[in-house]
């Protein structure tokens, strides 16, 4: 079943109070060694998939609803060997920033730019040839509590990043 069919099935006359855009695919490889099909694959998952879901579900979200867009600091900061991932997250963040400007004033759109988090996501990251890397990045942290808090205080952006290796965090909002 494709994304459009799934979103239609999810709505089926229902109200969606919170939409969480959290799917993603990472990669590690140099710009020189990464073929265009890897860039396209990451854009399909990390950008176009979220665009389709959000467009299809937007009318089912009430004015006081919430859209959470889980992104990455890599959408704002250049990190070597992550060009396809960073580009897809940059597009993702720009889409939700534009939606915030175009949308209904009381619809809460929260963009979360997280650093290295403990999700299992890194093990599924692709190398430049499109093969799974199979290992996590070091120094990860779970951020669910932070996101939960910032929903209730109606922040529009969270930027989370590690300052040092003992799990101190810097949070800018």
Secondary structure as a PSIPRED ss2 file (coil, helix, strand):
# PSIPRED VFORMAT (PSIPRED V4.0)

   1 X C   1.000  0.000  0.000
   2 X C   1.000  0.000  0.000
   3 X H   0.000  1.000  0.000
   4 X H   0.000  1.000  0.000
   5 X H   0.000  1.000  0.000
   6 X H   0.000  1.000  0.000
   7 X H   0.000  1.000  0.000
   8 X H   0.000  1.000  0.000
   9 X H   0.000  1.000  0.000
  10 X H   0.000  1.000  0.000
  11 X H   0.000  1.000  0.000
  12 X C   1.000  0.000  0.000
  13 X C   1.000  0.000  0.000
  14 X C   1.000  0.000  0.000
  15 X C   1.000  0.000  0.000
  16 X C   1.000  0.000  0.000
  17 X C   1.000  0.000  0.000
  18 X E   0.000  0.000  1.000
  19 X E   0.000  0.000  1.000
  20 X E   0.000  0.000  1.000
  21 X E   0.000  0.000  1.000
  22 X C   1.000  0.000  0.000
  23 X C   1.000  0.000  0.000
  24 X C   1.000  0.000  0.000
  25 X C   1.000  0.000  0.000
  26 X C   1.000  0.000  0.000
  27 X E   0.000  0.000  1.000
  28 X E   0.000  0.000  1.000
  29 X E   0.000  0.000  1.000
  30 X C   1.000  0.000  0.000
  31 X C   1.000  0.000  0.000
  32 X C   1.000  0.000  0.000
  33 X C   1.000  0.000  0.000
  34 X C   1.000  0.000  0.000
  35 X C   1.000  0.000  0.000
  36 X H   0.000  1.000  0.000
  37 X H   0.000  1.000  0.000
  38 X H   0.000  1.000  0.000
  39 X H   0.000  1.000  0.000
  40 X H   0.000  1.000  0.000
  41 X H   0.000  1.000  0.000
  42 X H   0.000  1.000  0.000
  43 X H   0.000  1.000  0.000
  44 X H   0.000  1.000  0.000
  45 X H   0.000  1.000  0.000
  46 X H   0.000  1.000  0.000
  47 X H   0.000  1.000  0.000
  48 X H   0.000  1.000  0.000
  49 X H   0.000  1.000  0.000
  50 X H   0.000  1.000  0.000
  51 X H   0.000  1.000  0.000
  52 X H   0.000  1.000  0.000
  53 X H   0.000  1.000  0.000
  54 X H   0.000  1.000  0.000
  55 X H   0.000  1.000  0.000
  56 X H   0.000  1.000  0.000
  57 X H   0.000  1.000  0.000
  58 X H   0.000  1.000  0.000
  59 X H   0.000  1.000  0.000
  60 X H   0.000  1.000  0.000
  61 X C   1.000  0.000  0.000
  62 X C   1.000  0.000  0.000
  63 X C   1.000  0.000  0.000
  64 X C   1.000  0.000  0.000
  65 X C   1.000  0.000  0.000
  66 X E   0.000  0.000  1.000
  67 X E   0.000  0.000  1.000
  68 X E   0.000  0.000  1.000
  69 X E   0.000  0.000  1.000
  70 X E   0.000  0.000  1.000
  71 X E   0.000  0.000  1.000
  72 X E   0.000  0.000  1.000
  73 X H   0.000  1.000  0.000
  74 X H   0.000  1.000  0.000
  75 X H   0.000  1.000  0.000
  76 X C   1.000  0.000  0.000
  77 X C   1.000  0.000  0.000
  78 X C   1.000  0.000  0.000
  79 X C   1.000  0.000  0.000
  80 X C   1.000  0.000  0.000
  81 X C   1.000  0.000  0.000
  82 X E   0.000  0.000  1.000
  83 X H   0.000  1.000  0.000
  84 X H   0.000  1.000  0.000
  85 X H   0.000  1.000  0.000
  86 X H   0.000  1.000  0.000
  87 X H   0.000  1.000  0.000
  88 X H   0.000  1.000  0.000
  89 X H   0.000  1.000  0.000
  90 X H   0.000  1.000  0.000
  91 X H   0.000  1.000  0.000
  92 X H   0.000  1.000  0.000
  93 X H   0.000  1.000  0.000
  94 X H   0.000  1.000  0.000
  95 X H   0.000  1.000  0.000
  96 X H   0.000  1.000  0.000
  97 X H   0.000  1.000  0.000
  98 X H   0.000  1.000  0.000
  99 X H   0.000  1.000  0.000
 100 X H   0.000  1.000  0.000
 101 X H   0.000  1.000  0.000
 102 X H   0.000  1.000  0.000
 103 X C   1.000  0.000  0.000
 104 X C   1.000  0.000  0.000
 105 X C   1.000  0.000  0.000
 106 X C   1.000  0.000  0.000
 107 X C   1.000  0.000  0.000
 108 X E   0.000  0.000  1.000
 109 X E   0.000  0.000  1.000
 110 X E   0.000  0.000  1.000
 111 X E   0.000  0.000  1.000
 112 X E   0.000  0.000  1.000
 113 X E   0.000  0.000  1.000
 114 X E   0.000  0.000  1.000
 115 X C   1.000  0.000  0.000
 116 X C   1.000  0.000  0.000
 117 X C   1.000  0.000  0.000
 118 X C   1.000  0.000  0.000
 119 X C   1.000  0.000  0.000
 120 X C   1.000  0.000  0.000
 121 X H   0.000  1.000  0.000
 122 X H   0.000  1.000  0.000
 123 X H   0.000  1.000  0.000
 124 X H   0.000  1.000  0.000
 125 X C   1.000  0.000  0.000
 126 X E   0.000  0.000  1.000
 127 X E   0.000  0.000  1.000
 128 X C   1.000  0.000  0.000
 129 X C   1.000  0.000  0.000
 130 X C   1.000  0.000  0.000
 131 X C   1.000  0.000  0.000
 132 X E   0.000  0.000  1.000
 133 X C   1.000  0.000  0.000
 134 X C   1.000  0.000  0.000
 135 X C   1.000  0.000  0.000
 136 X C   1.000  0.000  0.000
 137 X C   1.000  0.000  0.000
 138 X C   1.000  0.000  0.000
 139 X C   1.000  0.000  0.000
 140 X C   1.000  0.000  0.000
 141 X C   1.000  0.000  0.000
 142 X C   1.000  0.000  0.000
 143 X C   1.000  0.000  0.000
 144 X H   0.000  1.000  0.000
 145 X H   0.000  1.000  0.000
 146 X H   0.000  1.000  0.000
 147 X H   0.000  1.000  0.000
 148 X H   0.000  1.000  0.000
 149 X H   0.000  1.000  0.000
 150 X H   0.000  1.000  0.000
 151 X H   0.000  1.000  0.000
 152 X H   0.000  1.000  0.000
 153 X C   1.000  0.000  0.000
 154 X C   1.000  0.000  0.000
 155 X C   1.000  0.000  0.000
 156 X C   1.000  0.000  0.000
 157 X E   0.000  0.000  1.000
 158 X E   0.000  0.000  1.000
 159 X E   0.000  0.000  1.000
 160 X E   0.000  0.000  1.000
 161 X E   0.000  0.000  1.000
 162 X E   0.000  0.000  1.000
 163 X C   1.000  0.000  0.000
 164 X C   1.000  0.000  0.000
 165 X C   1.000  0.000  0.000
 166 X C   1.000  0.000  0.000
 167 X C   1.000  0.000  0.000
 168 X C   1.000  0.000  0.000
 169 X E   0.000  0.000  1.000
 170 X E   0.000  0.000  1.000
 171 X E   0.000  0.000  1.000
 172 X E   0.000  0.000  1.000
 173 X C   1.000  0.000  0.000
